[in-house]
Amino acid sequence: MLATVVLVVTAGLATVSTAVLRSQLVSQTDHELEQAGRRLAEGPVVRPPADERTGSAPVRPPSPGDLPVVDDPAELPAGIGPGSAVVRYSDDEIVLAEHVTESLERTALDEDQVAALEAVPADGRAHDVEVPGLGAFRAVHRTTDDGDPTVVATSTATVDTTVHGFVLVEAALGVAGLVAAVLVGAWLVRRSLRPLDDVAAAAGSVSELELAQGAIAGIPRVPDRLTDERLEVGTVGAALNRMLENVETSLQARHDSEMQVRRFVADASHELRTPLASIRGYAELVRRAPDDLAPTTARSLDRIESEALRMTALVEDLLLLARLDAGRPLDRAPVDLATLAVDAVMDAHAASPSHAWTLALPGDGEDGGSADDAAGPGEDELLVTGDEASLRQVLANLLANARTHTPAGTHVSVRLARRADDVVIEVADDGPGIAADLRPTLFRRFTRGDAARNRAGGSTGLGLAIADAIVTAHGGTVAVRSATAGERTTPGATAGTTFTVRLPRESR
């Protein structure tokens, strides 16, 4: 913007000054032409006879229109310099038609050149005329008292050369001024906006904070020297500090509320374990005398025991999540995931023989790893460092999720492989898939499937949340990829769901 303003102003000044200069030069030339034309129209001054007593011409004061004494009308009058042209008639005959070159040589004008000069209006004022072969001229055409025309002209080449040189100087100065203005303007703008770098740095440090979880340990602020609201930058800094203060207060309040809820859930779950154990114990005690129970009472006891077991599982899940939220350390020991996968698939097959269960390990003929993962002595072991019971629960929850939310006859495959420094576990099924609107919240607590993912198994909505929390605590990740029948766009593609777990391999 600054460069544009400077460019426009400079161009305007250059245009005006060039026009004024040309006007002045042309006016000066016109004035000289009019004087020369007036003198030329008055004709030559005849030398008077000499005074017999003195032998000299009588002396009189010269008048402004006088010409120097000449004897021949074909002589050039005074004031006709280089680049001029003169046409003079006497008794209707041309007595003078010459052009004075820049080297002061007199050359005769041809008929076309004389005709061009004669075409100038005979009003005694200067006019532009194009003389063939000579270029642009300013000419004055007058008529003598005897009715004879006289024309005097001068070339505008000198004016054009002067104006051209002036334009070049102005252009050079304009470019230099524009460059200087841009450099100085950029320096001034950069200097005035330099405090914004500190404000931006403060905002950038806030953007790198993990504000979604955990306690807020203090959000960085803009330095006090940049919060003077009398300045534009200070206004921005002060407003940013007020915003950060509000954000920190709100996040801290939310964290405190979440901690209260988690403590309540943990305490309530812990307290529920005892009455649930008592309910189960009394139900089992009553069952020891089956002959004394009516059929309806026996069925009621069955329901009591099954619901107590379900409640106990829910309480145990809540307690596990509470321990993970509290950051309690897990056991750390080498764990062979292949062994855990074999046990998990066998348990799943026993729980749901109507599903087709398969297990693929590296070296089984399936894609268990890349070419550079060729097995060597002892390298087929899929070892990670972690808590065996927790990792066993991850596999159990994923297989239970596949068993619960897919119909009988669904094929469920478990694949283990090595990928660089990770061990990858994939649990894939060819079931109906997960609805698109459910996938973003799939690993949140108490998230349950819709009608497309039935709840026949009494899902609590905590299985995937627990699996995600355990994998995260081990430094790994869990992700889901799914497609429903309505989302199939590739011919031959099938619906289904794949859960992928990545865990760091054991360091050796």
QUIHU-V322301 format. One record per residue. RES is the residue in one small letter. SS is DSSP state (A for helix, B for strand, O for the rest). PHI is phi in whole degrees, 0 to 359 (* if undefined). Layout:
# QUIHU-V322301
res=RES ss=SS phi=PHI
res=RES ss=SS phi=PHI
This chain:
# QUIHU-V322301
res=m ss=O phi=*
res=l ss=A phi=299
res=a ss=A phi=298
res=t ss=A phi=296
res=v ss=A phi=298
res=v ss=A phi=298
res=l ss=A phi=296
res=v ss=A phi=295
res=v ss=A phi=297
res=t ss=A phi=297
res=a ss=A phi=296
res=g ss=A phi=296
res=l ss=A phi=297
res=a ss=A phi=296
res=t ss=A phi=296
res=v ss=A phi=295
res=s ss=A phi=294
res=t ss=A phi=295
res=a ss=A phi=297
res=v ss=A phi=296
res=l ss=A phi=299
res=r ss=A phi=297
res=s ss=A phi=298
res=q ss=A phi=294
res=l ss=A phi=296
res=v ss=A phi=294
res=s ss=A phi=297
res=q ss=A phi=297
res=t ss=A phi=297
res=d ss=A phi=297
res=h ss=A phi=298
res=e ss=A phi=295
res=l ss=A phi=295
res=e ss=A phi=297
res=q ss=A phi=297
res=a ss=A phi=296
res=g ss=A phi=295
res=r ss=A phi=296
res=r ss=A phi=293
res=l ss=A phi=295
res=a ss=A phi=289
res=e ss=O phi=284
res=g ss=O phi=82
res=p ss=O phi=284
res=v ss=O phi=266
res=v ss=O phi=277
res=r ss=O phi=292
res=p ss=O phi=288
res=p ss=O phi=294
res=a ss=O phi=287
res=d ss=O phi=286
res=e ss=O phi=297
res=r ss=O phi=283
res=t ss=O phi=255
res=g ss=O phi=73
res=s ss=O phi=222
res=a ss=O phi=289
res=p ss=O phi=296
res=v ss=O phi=264
res=r ss=O phi=219
res=p ss=O phi=294
res=p ss=O phi=288
res=s ss=O phi=260
res=p ss=O phi=301
res=g ss=O phi=267
res=d ss=O phi=290
res=l ss=O phi=258
res=p ss=O phi=300
res=v ss=O phi=294
res=v ss=O phi=228
res=d ss=O phi=258
res=d ss=O phi=241
res=p ss=O phi=294
res=a ss=O phi=277
res=e ss=O phi=284
res=l ss=O phi=290
res=p ss=O phi=287
res=a ss=O phi=295
res=g ss=O phi=92
res=i ss=O phi=269
res=g ss=O phi=253
res=p ss=O phi=303
res=g ss=O phi=84
res=s ss=B phi=263
res=a ss=B phi=222
res=v ss=B phi=226
res=v ss=B phi=230
res=r ss=B phi=228
res=y ss=B phi=249
res=s ss=B phi=216
res=d ss=O phi=57
res=d ss=O phi=65
res=e ss=B phi=237
res=i ss=B phi=289
res=v ss=B phi=253
res=l ss=B phi=206
res=a ss=B phi=210
res=e ss=B phi=225
res=h ss=B phi=237
res=v ss=B phi=265
res=t ss=O phi=285
res=e ss=O phi=294
res=s ss=O phi=268
res=l ss=O phi=67
res=e ss=O phi=269
res=r ss=B phi=265
res=t ss=B phi=238
res=a ss=B phi=286
res=l ss=O phi=274
res=d ss=O phi=276
res=e ss=A phi=296
res=d ss=A phi=295
res=q ss=A phi=292
res=v ss=A phi=297
res=a ss=A phi=297
res=a ss=A phi=297
res=l ss=A phi=289
res=e ss=A phi=292
res=a ss=O phi=286
res=v ss=O phi=293
res=p ss=O phi=304
res=a ss=O phi=272
res=d ss=O phi=249
res=g ss=O phi=78
res=r ss=O phi=247
res=a ss=B phi=282
res=h ss=B phi=224
res=d ss=B phi=282
res=v ss=B phi=212
res=e ss=B phi=258
res=v ss=B phi=266
res=p ss=O phi=304
res=g ss=O phi=82
res=l ss=O phi=244
res=g ss=B phi=104
res=a ss=B phi=274
res=f ss=B phi=226
res=r ss=B phi=251
res=a ss=B phi=229
res=v ss=B phi=239
res=h ss=B phi=246
res=r ss=B phi=235
res=t ss=B phi=240
res=t ss=O phi=288
res=d ss=O phi=299
res=d ss=O phi=276
res=g ss=O phi=86
res=d ss=O phi=270
res=p ss=B phi=283
res=t ss=B phi=224
res=v ss=B phi=230
res=v ss=B phi=235
res=a ss=B phi=221
res=t ss=B phi=224
res=s ss=B phi=290
res=t ss=O phi=268
res=a ss=A phi=297
res=t ss=A phi=296
res=v ss=A phi=298
res=d ss=A phi=296
res=t ss=A phi=295
res=t ss=A phi=297
res=v ss=A phi=296
res=h ss=A phi=298
res=g ss=A phi=297
res=f ss=A phi=297
res=v ss=A phi=297
res=l ss=A phi=298
res=v ss=A phi=297
res=e ss=A phi=297
res=a ss=A phi=297
res=a ss=A phi=297
res=l ss=A phi=294
res=g ss=A phi=296
res=v ss=A phi=295
res=a ss=A phi=297
res=g ss=A phi=295
res=l ss=A phi=296
res=v ss=A phi=297
res=a ss=A phi=297
res=a ss=A phi=296
res=v ss=A phi=296
res=l ss=A phi=295
res=v ss=A phi=294
res=g ss=A phi=297
res=a ss=A phi=297
res=w ss=A phi=295
res=l ss=A phi=294
res=v ss=A phi=296
res=r ss=A phi=297
res=r ss=A phi=293
res=s ss=A phi=287
res=l ss=A phi=264
res=r ss=O phi=303
res=p ss=A phi=300
res=l ss=A phi=294
res=d ss=A phi=297
res=d ss=A phi=293
res=v ss=A phi=297
res=a ss=A phi=295
res=a ss=A phi=297
res=a ss=A phi=297
res=a ss=A phi=295
res=g ss=A phi=295
res=s ss=A phi=294
res=v ss=A phi=291
res=s ss=A phi=295
res=e ss=O phi=269
res=l ss=O phi=282
res=e ss=O phi=273
res=l ss=O phi=267
res=a ss=O phi=283
res=q ss=O phi=214
res=g ss=O phi=83
res=a ss=O phi=286
res=i ss=O phi=268
res=a ss=O phi=269
res=g ss=O phi=112
res=i ss=O phi=273
res=p ss=O phi=301
res=r ss=O phi=243
res=v ss=O phi=288
res=p ss=O phi=304
res=d ss=A phi=300
res=r ss=A phi=293
res=l ss=A phi=250
res=t ss=O phi=240
res=d ss=O phi=283
res=e ss=O phi=286
res=r ss=O phi=283
res=l ss=O phi=247
res=e ss=A phi=298
res=v ss=A phi=295
res=g ss=A phi=297
res=t ss=A phi=297
res=v ss=A phi=295
res=g ss=A phi=297
res=a ss=A phi=295
res=a ss=A phi=297
res=l ss=A phi=295
res=n ss=A phi=297
res=r ss=A phi=296
res=m ss=A phi=295
res=l ss=A phi=295
res=e ss=A phi=297
res=n ss=A phi=293
res=v ss=A phi=297
res=e ss=A phi=297
res=t ss=A phi=297
res=s ss=A phi=294
res=l ss=A phi=295
res=q ss=A phi=294
res=a ss=A phi=296
res=r ss=A phi=294
res=h ss=A phi=296
res=d ss=A phi=298
res=s ss=A phi=295
res=e ss=A phi=297
res=m ss=A phi=296
res=q ss=A phi=296
res=v ss=A phi=295
res=r ss=A phi=294
res=r ss=A phi=296
res=f ss=A phi=297
res=v ss=A phi=297
res=a ss=A phi=296
res=d ss=A phi=294
res=a ss=A phi=296
res=s ss=A phi=297
res=h ss=A phi=296
res=e ss=A phi=288
res=l ss=A phi=284
res=r ss=A phi=298
res=t ss=A phi=294
res=p ss=A phi=296
res=l ss=A phi=294
res=a ss=A phi=296
res=s ss=A phi=294
res=i ss=A phi=298
res=r ss=A phi=295
res=g ss=A phi=296
res=y ss=A phi=294
res=a ss=A phi=297
res=e ss=A phi=294
res=l ss=A phi=296
res=v ss=A phi=293
res=r ss=A phi=295
res=r ss=O phi=291
res=a ss=O phi=241
res=p ss=A phi=293
res=d ss=A phi=291
res=d ss=A phi=272
res=l ss=O phi=257
res=a ss=O phi=286
res=p ss=A phi=304
res=t ss=A phi=294
res=t ss=A phi=293
res=a ss=A phi=297
res=r ss=A phi=295
res=s ss=A phi=295
res=l ss=A phi=296
res=d ss=A phi=301
res=r ss=A phi=294
res=i ss=A phi=297
res=e ss=A phi=295
res=s ss=A phi=294
res=e ss=A phi=289
res=a ss=A phi=295
res=l ss=A phi=297
res=r ss=A phi=295
res=m ss=A phi=295
res=t ss=A phi=295
res=a ss=A phi=297
res=l ss=A phi=296
res=v ss=A phi=297
res=e ss=A phi=295
res=d ss=A phi=296
res=l ss=A phi=295
res=l ss=A phi=295
res=l ss=A phi=297
res=l ss=A phi=298
res=a ss=A phi=297
res=r ss=A phi=293
res=l ss=A phi=293
res=d ss=A phi=296
res=a ss=O phi=285
res=g ss=O phi=74
res=r ss=O phi=293
res=p ss=O phi=294
res=l ss=O phi=268
res=d ss=O phi=295
res=r ss=O phi=237
res=a ss=B phi=203
res=p ss=B phi=297
res=v ss=B phi=233
res=d ss=B phi=270
res=l ss=A phi=291
res=a ss=A phi=298
res=t ss=A phi=297
res=l ss=A phi=297
res=a ss=A phi=293
res=v ss=A phi=300
res=d ss=A phi=297
res=a ss=A phi=294
res=v ss=A phi=292
res=m ss=A phi=297
res=d ss=A phi=295
res=a ss=A phi=294
res=h ss=A phi=296
res=a ss=A phi=292
res=a ss=A phi=285
res=s ss=O phi=216
res=p ss=O phi=291
res=s ss=O phi=283
res=h ss=O phi=267
res=a ss=B phi=262
res=w ss=B phi=251
res=t ss=B phi=225
res=l ss=B phi=228
res=a ss=B phi=237
res=l ss=O phi=244
res=p ss=O phi=304
res=g ss=O phi=93
res=d ss=O phi=271
res=g ss=O phi=96
res=e ss=O phi=252
res=d ss=O phi=285
res=g ss=O phi=264
res=g ss=B phi=169
res=s ss=O phi=281
res=a ss=A phi=297
res=d ss=A phi=281
res=d ss=A phi=262
res=a ss=O phi=306
res=a ss=O phi=288
res=g ss=O phi=243
res=p ss=O phi=298
res=g ss=O phi=80
res=e ss=O phi=271
res=d ss=O phi=287
res=e ss=O phi=288
res=l ss=O phi=260
res=l ss=B phi=262
res=v ss=B phi=228
res=t ss=B phi=256
res=g ss=B phi=178
res=d ss=O phi=265
res=e ss=A phi=299
res=a ss=A phi=297
res=s ss=A phi=293
res=l ss=A phi=294
res=r ss=A phi=298
res=q ss=A phi=292
res=v ss=A phi=300
res=l ss=A phi=297
res=a ss=A phi=297
res=n ss=A phi=294
res=l ss=A phi=295
res=l ss=A phi=290
res=a ss=A phi=294
res=n ss=A phi=296
res=a ss=A phi=295
res=r ss=A phi=292
res=t ss=A phi=286
res=h ss=O phi=254
res=t ss=O phi=230
res=p ss=O phi=284
res=a ss=O phi=300
res=g ss=O phi=91
res=t ss=O phi=290
res=h ss=B phi=269
res=v ss=B phi=240
res=s ss=B phi=242
res=v ss=B phi=242
res=r ss=B phi=236
res=l ss=B phi=242
res=a ss=B phi=205
res=r ss=B phi=258
res=r ss=B phi=229
res=a ss=O phi=57
res=d ss=O phi=262
res=d ss=B phi=240
res=v ss=B phi=253
res=v ss=B phi=250
res=i ss=B phi=244
res=e ss=B phi=240
res=v ss=B phi=244
res=a ss=B phi=239
res=d ss=B phi=225
res=d ss=O phi=255
res=g ss=O phi=284
res=p ss=O phi=287
res=g ss=O phi=86
res=i ss=O phi=252
res=a ss=O phi=300
res=a ss=A phi=298
res=d ss=A phi=286
res=l ss=A phi=266
res=r ss=A phi=298
res=p ss=O phi=299
res=t ss=O phi=250
res=l ss=O phi=297
res=f ss=O phi=263
res=r ss=O phi=277
res=r ss=O phi=288
res=f ss=O phi=64
res=t ss=O phi=273
res=r ss=O phi=236
res=g ss=O phi=286
res=d ss=O phi=275
res=a ss=O phi=296
res=a ss=O phi=289
res=r ss=O phi=239
res=n ss=O phi=295
res=r ss=O phi=247
res=a ss=O phi=298
res=g ss=O phi=272
res=g ss=O phi=69
res=s ss=O phi=296
res=t ss=O phi=268
res=g ss=O phi=80
res=l ss=O phi=248
res=g ss=A phi=300
res=l ss=A phi=289
res=a ss=A phi=297
res=i ss=A phi=293
res=a ss=A phi=300
res=d ss=A phi=296
res=a ss=A phi=295
res=i ss=A phi=292
res=v ss=A phi=297
res=t ss=A phi=297
res=a ss=A phi=296
res=h ss=O phi=268
res=g ss=O phi=80
res=g ss=O phi=249
res=t ss=B phi=222
res=v ss=B phi=227
res=a ss=B phi=221
res=v ss=B phi=231
res=r ss=B phi=226
res=s ss=B phi=213
res=a ss=B phi=211
res=t ss=O phi=267
res=a ss=A phi=298
res=g ss=A phi=286
res=e ss=A phi=262
res=r ss=O phi=286
res=t ss=O phi=247
res=t ss=O phi=266
res=p ss=O phi=303
res=g ss=O phi=88
res=a ss=O phi=287
res=t ss=O phi=238
res=a ss=O phi=284
res=g ss=B phi=155
res=t ss=B phi=224
res=t ss=B phi=227
res=f ss=B phi=260
res=t ss=B phi=240
res=v ss=B phi=247
res=r ss=B phi=243
res=l ss=B phi=232
res=p ss=B phi=296
res=r ss=B phi=289
res=e ss=O phi=294
res=s ss=O phi=283
res=r ss=O phi=240
